[in-house]
Amino acid sequence: MAASASSGASNFLLSLALASHLASIAFAGSFYQDVDITWGDGRAKILNSGKLLTLSLDKSSGSGFQSKEGYLYGKIDMQLKLVPGNSAGTVTAYYLSSQGTAHDEIDFEFLGNLSGDPFIVHTNVYIQGKGNREMQFYLWFDPTKDFHTCSVLWNPRHIVFYVDGTPIREFKNRESAGVPYPKKQPMKVYSSMWNADDWATRGGLVKADWSKAPFTASFRNFNANGCVWSSGTSSCSSANDPWMWQELDSTNLERLRWVQKNYMIYNYCTDVKRFAQGLPPECSMS
Ligand SMILES: *[C@@H]1O[C@H](CO)[C@@H](O)[C@H](O)[C@H]1NC(C)=O
């Protein structure tokens, strides 16, 4: 996947940067320190001395957890391995959200499917309680065989959704053009697994097969490189972290276009039927 145009020297620098990044992940802490299990009555489990977390879903309940800290801007990574085999009707959600009715939210939702059929990655951005900004994708790999990294970059310039470091979606800050942008409410990281067999798989046509329950998804290497928000102040005073001002370079823009051209299956910005009164304003801005 590495860009073949890179010179040996920059590859070397890249591997140094990667090595230090991996080191910081290795000491990133444990789920015992970083999250609270919030519901599911024993269906969410922290295992391997805090290195692994599993969520499960059966006919009577799903389960979920949330981060202890809230962030106002950050680069948040988590590795997920989705429900193997027949996962039809299940949704595994992984998202950032603030509290209250006019909340902001940055969403990944993984909609399960029959064995061998593709998951849908559903994304959305809510600003001050209003969503309706869905984009959906297929993945270019089987997300049930191994762990894959889902990241959200949220800084003053944009929100970027990444899968294994590849940007799949960018939501730019266009406040100057009158489009709202989340920037005042700290968000926590949440994940949950639930039964959505009334809509998730082929629009609800394929139901969950409860004889295969419990359905289980796994999580590891939670790494939040963010501005921790606590009692009204941010841990980022000078905001010198590189992610704070990071933009997509030409290589990343090319990868974003590659994903959107080959794997995007729904884009609210092209749904003229739904937005008969006119597409949202950000849709006509490049
Ligand atoms: C499930 O598989 C079907 C058939 O390939 C596909 O149309 C659908 O988009 C897939 N994903 C979901 C979540 O329904």
PDBQT file of the ligand as one rigid body, heavy atoms in Angstrom, charges set to zero:
ROOT
HETATM    1  C1  LIG A 301     -25.332  -7.625   2.266  1.00  0.00    +0.000 C 
HETATM    2  O1  LIG A 301     -25.189  -8.326   1.079  1.00  0.00    +0.000 OA
HETATM    3  C2  LIG A 301     -26.061  -7.916   0.047  1.00  0.00    +0.000 C 
HETATM    4  C3  LIG A 301     -25.853  -8.862  -1.138  1.00  0.00    +0.000 C 
HETATM    5  O2  LIG A 301     -24.521  -8.819  -1.556  1.00  0.00    +0.000 OA
HETATM    6  C4  LIG A 301     -25.777  -6.456  -0.300  1.00  0.00    +0.000 C 
HETATM    7  O3  LIG A 301     -26.729  -6.018  -1.276  1.00  0.00    +0.000 OA
HETATM    8  C5  LIG A 301     -25.858  -5.590   0.930  1.00  0.00    +0.000 C 
HETATM    9  O4  LIG A 301     -25.457  -4.264   0.632  1.00  0.00    +0.000 OA
HETATM   10  C6  LIG A 301     -24.947  -6.162   1.995  1.00  0.00    +0.000 C 
HETATM   11  N1  LIG A 301     -24.873  -5.404   3.237  1.00  0.00    +0.000 N 
HETATM   12  C7  LIG A 301     -25.908  -5.135   4.025  1.00  0.00    +0.000 C 
HETATM   13  C8  LIG A 301     -25.597  -4.497   5.332  1.00  0.00    +0.000 C 
HETATM   14  O5  LIG A 301     -27.062  -5.341   3.737  1.00  0.00    +0.000 OA
ENDROOT
TORSDOF 0
